[in-house]
Amino acid sequence: MKLDAILWDYDGTLVNSVPKNIDITKCILSEIVPHLTGDNLPHWLQSEAAYHEANHAAKNWQELYVKFYGMSEPEMLAAGSLWGKHQLSNTTPVKLFSGIDSAIHELSAIPHGICSQNASTNIIKVLTEVRINACFKAIIGYDDIAQHNQKPSPEGGLICLSNMFDKLEDITVMYIGDHEADVQFARNLQASLPSTSKVISTAVAYSGATPEIWSTQPDFIIQSPRELISLCNLNN
């Protein structure tokens, strides 16, 4: 089974963006719910380990804000509307997970794309700084699709693939992510493509996720970027 493309999630999959996400969330809380700051800062925002645990336990960002941070639904919606602004203005650095750059370079014969809920301008900036941007043929961020079409809706994946291929028939794609919603996204993308195309779901565990306990299971689980090379070589 030959892979025609590899699509990636960004946060928690290509880069460790937890320090930046924690800082952004603290800024948003100070605007929307100042009573949840300072000594009352939620436990889940007090360390990277705690953030990882909450993020991977929540079904989506809405549940993360309500169930783990203690926001009401109106507060959560207000916070969500501020995320894009803070994401673009926040300067906290993010780093690639160890081994990601070498894995992508070794797999550079396969075109890569990104489907993310981060801003595409942020993503391009980071990939350019670490000199792997040339490997990515299409990058779709939250600002490239309507709010109601964000993951796990397949819209971002369809746009990404349409930017990479003239037709969407007879292609085999791998989608890599760190959240159960990424598996659901891969399944929804599969259902939206022609029946002659296939989407393989791969979950990464190196950022703290525990895919083994998810209700929606991926096709493969990898513990390190290095394992991806062997997996992709099996599919080519």
URRARA-V515829 format. One record per pair of residues at least 6 apart in sequence whose ideal C-beta (glycine too) atoms are under 8 Angstrom apart, sorted by sequence separation. I is the first residue (numbers start at 1). J is the second residue. D is the distance in whole Angstrom. If there is no record, write none. Layout:
i = <I/I>
j = <J/J>
d = <D/D>
This chain:
i = <8/11/12/36/44/45/58/65/66/127/149/150/162/165/176/177/193/203/205/211/222/10/29/30/43/44/66/116/149/161/175/190/211/29/71/104/142/177/190/203/44/55/58/114/124/127/146/177/190/212/222/11/44/54/58/65/66/145/158/161/175/189/211/26/57/65/145/175/203/220/29/127/144/161/187/186/54/62/65/145/175/186/187/26/65/124/144/186/203/29/123/140/173/202/205/206/140/201/202/203/204/205/206/62/123/157/183/201/202/203/204/205/206/26/61/120/122/140/182/200/201/202/203/206/25/120/121/140/183/200/202/120/138/139/182/204/114/119/121/138/171/22/112/113/116/118/119/120/138/140/44/45/112/113/114/116/117/118/119/120/170/173/175/177/44/112/113/114/115/116/117/138/168/169/172/173/174/175/177/178/22/42/111/113/114/116/137/138/168/170/171/172/173/174/175/176/177/178/202/42/105/108/113/114/137/169/170/171/172/173/174/175/176/177/178/42/104/157/169/172/174/176/183/19/22/101/152/156/157/168/178/187/202/18/21/96/101/105/151/152/178/179/87/88/101/104/151/154/157/158/178/180/183/87/94/152/153/157/161/184/186/18/36/88/117/151/152/183/18/36/88/96/117/151/154/158/180/183/36/84/87/153/154/157/158/180/183/200/96/115/152/180/18/154/33/154/32/29/116/115/33/115/157/12/32/25/115/32/33/114/32/113/113/29/32/113/28/31/113/176/111/28/28/61/28/84/174/24/27/84/115/174/24/24/27/172/24/23/24/23/20/115/20/19/20/19/20/19/17/16/15/16/15/16/15/16/14/15/14/13/15/14/14/6/17/6/8/10/5/6/7/8/9/11/4/5/6/7/8/9/10/11/3/4/5/6/7/8/9/10/11/5/7/8/10/97/97/15/10/59/60/107/56/59/103/107/110/56/102/103/106/55/99/100/103/107/99/103/110/98/99/97/5/7/56/7/56/7/56/52/53/5/52/5/49/5/4/13/13/12/13/5/7/9/12/4/6/7/8/9/11/12/4/5/6/7/8/9/3/4/5/7/8/9/13/2/3/6/9/1/3/9/13/16/12/13/12/12/1/3/12/6/3/3/2/3/1/2/1>
j = <14/17/18/42/50/51/64/71/72/133/155/156/168/171/182/183/199/209/211/217/228/17/36/37/50/51/73/123/156/168/182/197/218/37/79/112/150/185/198/211/53/64/67/123/133/136/155/186/199/221/231/21/54/64/68/75/76/155/168/171/185/199/221/37/68/76/156/186/214/231/41/139/156/173/199/199/68/76/79/159/189/200/201/41/80/139/159/201/218/45/139/156/189/218/221/222/157/218/219/220/221/222/223/80/141/175/201/219/220/221/222/223/224/45/80/139/141/159/201/219/220/221/222/225/45/140/141/160/203/220/222/141/159/160/203/225/136/141/143/160/193/45/135/136/139/141/142/143/161/163/68/69/136/137/138/140/141/142/143/144/194/197/199/201/69/137/138/139/140/141/142/163/193/194/197/198/199/200/202/203/48/68/137/139/140/142/163/164/194/196/197/198/199/200/201/202/203/204/228/69/132/135/140/141/164/196/197/198/199/200/201/202/203/204/205/70/132/185/197/200/202/204/211/48/51/130/181/185/186/197/207/216/231/48/51/126/131/135/181/182/208/209/118/119/132/135/182/185/188/189/209/211/214/119/126/184/185/189/193/216/218/51/69/121/150/184/185/216/52/70/122/130/151/185/188/192/214/217/71/119/122/188/189/192/193/215/218/235/132/151/188/216/55/191/71/192/71/69/156/156/75/157/199/55/75/69/160/78/79/160/79/160/161/79/82/163/79/82/164/228/164/82/83/117/86/142/232/83/86/143/175/235/86/87/90/235/90/90/92/92/90/185/92/92/93/93/94/94/94/94/94/95/95/96/96/97/96/97/97/97/100/100/114/107/118/110/112/114/110/111/112/113/114/116/110/111/112/113/114/115/116/117/110/111/112/113/114/115/116/117/118/113/115/116/118/206/207/126/123/180/181/228/178/181/225/229/232/179/225/226/229/179/224/225/228/232/225/229/236/225/226/225/137/157/208/160/209/161/210/207/208/161/208/164/208/165/165/176/177/177/178/171/173/175/178/171/173/174/175/176/178/179/172/173/174/175/176/177/172/173/174/176/177/178/182/172/173/176/179/172/174/182/204/207/204/207/207/208/198/200/209/232/232/235/235/236/235/236/236>
d = <6/4/8/6/5/6/4/5/7/4/4/7/7/6/8/7/7/7/6/7/5/8/5/5/6/6/6/6/7/6/7/8/6/5/7/7/6/7/7/4/7/6/6/6/6/6/8/8/4/7/6/7/4/6/6/8/5/5/8/7/7/5/5/7/8/4/5/4/8/6/8/8/7/7/8/5/4/6/6/7/7/8/7/7/8/6/7/4/4/8/5/5/8/6/6/8/8/4/7/7/8/7/6/7/6/7/5/5/5/5/6/5/6/6/7/5/7/5/7/5/7/7/8/7/6/7/7/5/6/7/6/3/8/8/7/8/6/5/8/5/8/6/5/6/8/6/7/6/8/8/5/7/5/6/7/7/7/7/5/6/8/7/6/8/7/7/4/5/5/5/5/4/6/5/7/7/8/7/8/7/7/7/5/7/7/7/7/5/6/5/5/5/5/4/6/5/7/5/7/5/7/5/7/8/5/5/6/8/8/7/8/7/8/7/8/6/5/7/6/7/6/6/8/7/6/6/5/8/8/6/5/7/7/5/7/8/8/7/6/8/8/7/7/6/6/5/7/7/8/7/5/8/7/5/6/4/8/4/8/5/7/5/7/7/6/8/4/5/7/6/7/6/6/5/4/6/4/7/7/7/6/7/4/8/8/7/5/7/8/7/6/6/8/7/6/4/8/7/8/4/5/5/8/7/5/8/5/5/8/7/5/5/7/8/7/8/5/6/6/7/6/5/7/8/6/7/7/7/5/7/7/7/5/6/7/7/5/6/8/5/6/7/4/6/7/8/5/7/5/7/5/6/6/8/6/6/6/7/7/8/8/6/7/7/7/5/7/6/7/8/7/7/8/7/8/5/5/5/5/7/4/7/5/8/7/7/7/7/6/8/6/6/6/8/5/6/7/6/6/7/6/7/7/7/4/6/7/7/8/7/5/8/6/5/5/6/4/6/7/8/6/6/8/6/6/6/5/8/7/7/7/7/4/6/8/8/7/6/5/8/5/7/6/8/4/4/7/7/8/6/8/7/5/5/5/5/5/4/6/6/8/7/8/6/8/6/7/7/7/6/6/5/6/7/8/7/5/8/8/8/7/7/6/5/7/6/5/5/8>
